[in-house]
């Protein structure tokens, strides 16, 4: 009778600790690699930083375009910029320009 009680107690403790350690390991693994785990958090940070870089590039490009538009549409028009746009749109060249034809 005493032997059976000891075995039962030892068996219960082994089963309890096995289940507890297994659950702890499962939750630790899930916290690391799960849908909202540490690896997913790092991936989200990387995507956020990449998006912020793209936003900064878009802002600088927008400012450059705004400067060019302001030079063409203000009271005083930048003559060099107007001449450049005119040549580009009309497909003409100045007599002092060097034209290089490329084979396509």
CNS distance restraints for C-alpha pairs under 8 A (distance, minus, plus):
assign (resid   1 and name CA) (resid   5 and name CA) 6.46 0.50 0.50
assign (resid   2 and name CA) (resid   6 and name CA) 6.29 0.50 0.50
assign (resid   3 and name CA) (resid   7 and name CA) 6.16 0.50 0.50
assign (resid   4 and name CA) (resid   8 and name CA) 6.00 0.50 0.50
assign (resid   5 and name CA) (resid   9 and name CA) 6.07 0.50 0.50
assign (resid   6 and name CA) (resid  10 and name CA) 6.04 0.50 0.50
assign (resid   7 and name CA) (resid  11 and name CA) 5.77 0.50 0.50
assign (resid   8 and name CA) (resid  12 and name CA) 5.91 0.50 0.50
assign (resid   9 and name CA) (resid  13 and name CA) 6.16 0.50 0.50
assign (resid  10 and name CA) (resid  14 and name CA) 6.12 0.50 0.50
assign (resid  11 and name CA) (resid  15 and name CA) 6.03 0.50 0.50
assign (resid  12 and name CA) (resid  16 and name CA) 5.91 0.50 0.50
assign (resid  13 and name CA) (resid  17 and name CA) 6.02 0.50 0.50
assign (resid  14 and name CA) (resid  18 and name CA) 6.00 0.50 0.50
assign (resid  15 and name CA) (resid  19 and name CA) 6.13 0.50 0.50
assign (resid  16 and name CA) (resid  20 and name CA) 6.04 0.50 0.50
assign (resid  17 and name CA) (resid  21 and name CA) 5.92 0.50 0.50
assign (resid  18 and name CA) (resid  22 and name CA) 5.99 0.50 0.50
assign (resid  19 and name CA) (resid  23 and name CA) 6.07 0.50 0.50
assign (resid  20 and name CA) (resid  24 and name CA) 6.16 0.50 0.50
assign (resid  21 and name CA) (resid  25 and name CA) 6.03 0.50 0.50
assign (resid  22 and name CA) (resid  26 and name CA) 6.10 0.50 0.50
assign (resid  23 and name CA) (resid  27 and name CA) 6.19 0.50 0.50
assign (resid  24 and name CA) (resid  28 and name CA) 6.06 0.50 0.50
assign (resid  25 and name CA) (resid  29 and name CA) 6.04 0.50 0.50
assign (resid  26 and name CA) (resid  30 and name CA) 6.06 0.50 0.50
assign (resid  27 and name CA) (resid  31 and name CA) 5.97 0.50 0.50
assign (resid  28 and name CA) (resid  32 and name CA) 6.32 0.50 0.50
assign (resid  29 and name CA) (resid  33 and name CA) 6.10 0.50 0.50
assign (resid  29 and name CA) (resid  34 and name CA) 7.45 0.50 0.50
assign (resid  30 and name CA) (resid  34 and name CA) 4.58 0.50 0.50
assign (resid  30 and name CA) (resid  37 and name CA) 6.72 0.50 0.50
assign (resid  31 and name CA) (resid  36 and name CA) 7.32 0.50 0.50
assign (resid  31 and name CA) (resid  37 and name CA) 4.67 0.50 0.50
assign (resid  31 and name CA) (resid  38 and name CA) 6.61 0.50 0.50
assign (resid  32 and name CA) (resid  37 and name CA) 4.73 0.50 0.50
assign (resid  32 and name CA) (resid  38 and name CA) 4.93 0.50 0.50
assign (resid  32 and name CA) (resid  39 and name CA) 6.20 0.50 0.50
assign (resid  33 and name CA) (resid  37 and name CA) 5.19 0.50 0.50
assign (resid  33 and name CA) (resid  38 and name CA) 6.53 0.50 0.50
assign (resid  33 and name CA) (resid  39 and name CA) 5.75 0.50 0.50
assign (resid  33 and name CA) (resid  40 and name CA) 7.11 0.50 0.50
assign (resid  34 and name CA) (resid  38 and name CA) 7.82 0.50 0.50
assign (resid  34 and name CA) (resid  39 and name CA) 7.83 0.50 0.50
assign (resid  34 and name CA) (resid  40 and name CA) 7.31 0.50 0.50
assign (resid  35 and name CA) (resid  40 and name CA) 6.39 0.50 0.50
assign (resid  36 and name CA) (resid  40 and name CA) 5.77 0.50 0.50
assign (resid  36 and name CA) (resid  41 and name CA) 6.76 0.50 0.50
assign (resid  37 and name CA) (resid  41 and name CA) 6.26 0.50 0.50
assign (resid  38 and name CA) (resid  42 and name CA) 6.30 0.50 0.50
assign (resid  39 and name CA) (resid  43 and name CA) 6.26 0.50 0.50
assign (resid  40 and name CA) (resid  44 and name CA) 6.14 0.50 0.50
assign (resid  41 and name CA) (resid  45 and name CA) 6.24 0.50 0.50
assign (resid  42 and name CA) (resid  46 and name CA) 6.22 0.50 0.50
assign (resid  43 and name CA) (resid  47 and name CA) 6.26 0.50 0.50
assign (resid  44 and name CA) (resid  48 and name CA) 6.09 0.50 0.50
assign (resid  45 and name CA) (resid  49 and name CA) 6.17 0.50 0.50
assign (resid  46 and name CA) (resid  50 and name CA) 6.25 0.50 0.50
assign (resid  47 and name CA) (resid  51 and name CA) 6.13 0.50 0.50
assign (resid  48 and name CA) (resid  52 and name CA) 6.16 0.50 0.50
assign (resid  49 and name CA) (resid  53 and name CA) 6.26 0.50 0.50
assign (resid  50 and name CA) (resid  54 and name CA) 6.37 0.50 0.50
assign (resid  51 and name CA) (resid  55 and name CA) 6.18 0.50 0.50
assign (resid  52 and name CA) (resid  56 and name CA) 6.19 0.50 0.50
assign (resid  53 and name CA) (resid  57 and name CA) 6.27 0.50 0.50
assign (resid  54 and name CA) (resid  58 and name CA) 6.15 0.50 0.50
assign (resid  55 and name CA) (resid  59 and name CA) 6.16 0.50 0.50
assign (resid  56 and name CA) (resid  60 and name CA) 6.33 0.50 0.50
assign (resid  57 and name CA) (resid  61 and name CA) 6.21 0.50 0.50
assign (resid  58 and name CA) (resid  62 and name CA) 6.01 0.50 0.50
assign (resid  59 and name CA) (resid  63 and name CA) 6.16 0.50 0.50
assign (resid  60 and name CA) (resid  64 and name CA) 6.23 0.50 0.50
assign (resid  61 and name CA) (resid  65 and name CA) 6.25 0.50 0.50
assign (resid  62 and name CA) (resid  66 and name CA) 6.09 0.50 0.50
assign (resid  63 and name CA) (resid  67 and name CA) 6.17 0.50 0.50
assign (resid  64 and name CA) (resid  68 and name CA) 6.37 0.50 0.50
assign (resid  65 and name CA) (resid  69 and name CA) 6.10 0.50 0.50
assign (resid  66 and name CA) (resid  70 and name CA) 6.02 0.50 0.50
assign (resid  67 and name CA) (resid  71 and name CA) 6.23 0.50 0.50
assign (resid  68 and name CA) (resid  72 and name CA) 6.42 0.50 0.50
assign (resid  69 and name CA) (resid  73 and name CA) 5.99 0.50 0.50
assign (resid  70 and name CA) (resid  74 and name CA) 5.63 0.50 0.50
assign (resid  71 and name CA) (resid  76 and name CA) 7.58 0.50 0.50
assign (resid  71 and name CA) (resid  77 and name CA) 5.71 0.50 0.50
assign (resid  71 and name CA) (resid  78 and name CA) 5.57 0.50 0.50
assign (resid  71 and name CA) (resid  81 and name CA) 7.70 0.50 0.50
assign (resid  72 and name CA) (resid  77 and name CA) 5.15 0.50 0.50
assign (resid  72 and name CA) (resid  78 and name CA) 6.26 0.50 0.50
assign (resid  72 and name CA) (resid  81 and name CA) 7.30 0.50 0.50
assign (resid  72 and name CA) (resid  82 and name CA) 6.76 0.50 0.50
assign (resid  73 and name CA) (resid  77 and name CA) 6.51 0.50 0.50
assign (resid  77 and name CA) (resid  82 and name CA) 7.27 0.50 0.50
assign (resid  78 and name CA) (resid  82 and name CA) 6.19 0.50 0.50
assign (resid  79 and name CA) (resid  83 and name CA) 5.96 0.50 0.50
assign (resid  80 and name CA) (resid  84 and name CA) 6.16 0.50 0.50
assign (resid  81 and name CA) (resid  85 and name CA) 6.24 0.50 0.50
assign (resid  82 and name CA) (resid  86 and name CA) 6.02 0.50 0.50
assign (resid  83 and name CA) (resid  87 and name CA) 6.17 0.50 0.50
assign (resid  84 and name CA) (resid  88 and name CA) 6.21 0.50 0.50
assign (resid  85 and name CA) (resid  89 and name CA) 6.04 0.50 0.50
assign (resid  86 and name CA) (resid  90 and name CA) 5.93 0.50 0.50
assign (resid  86 and name CA) (resid  91 and name CA) 7.99 0.50 0.50
assign (resid  87 and name CA) (resid  91 and name CA) 5.41 0.50 0.50
assign (resid  87 and name CA) (resid  92 and name CA) 5.08 0.50 0.50
assign (resid  87 and name CA) (resid  93 and name CA) 6.29 0.50 0.50
assign (resid  88 and name CA) (resid  92 and name CA) 7.10 0.50 0.50
assign (resid  93 and name CA) (resid  97 and name CA) 6.29 0.50 0.50
assign (resid  93 and name CA) (resid  99 and name CA) 7.79 0.50 0.50
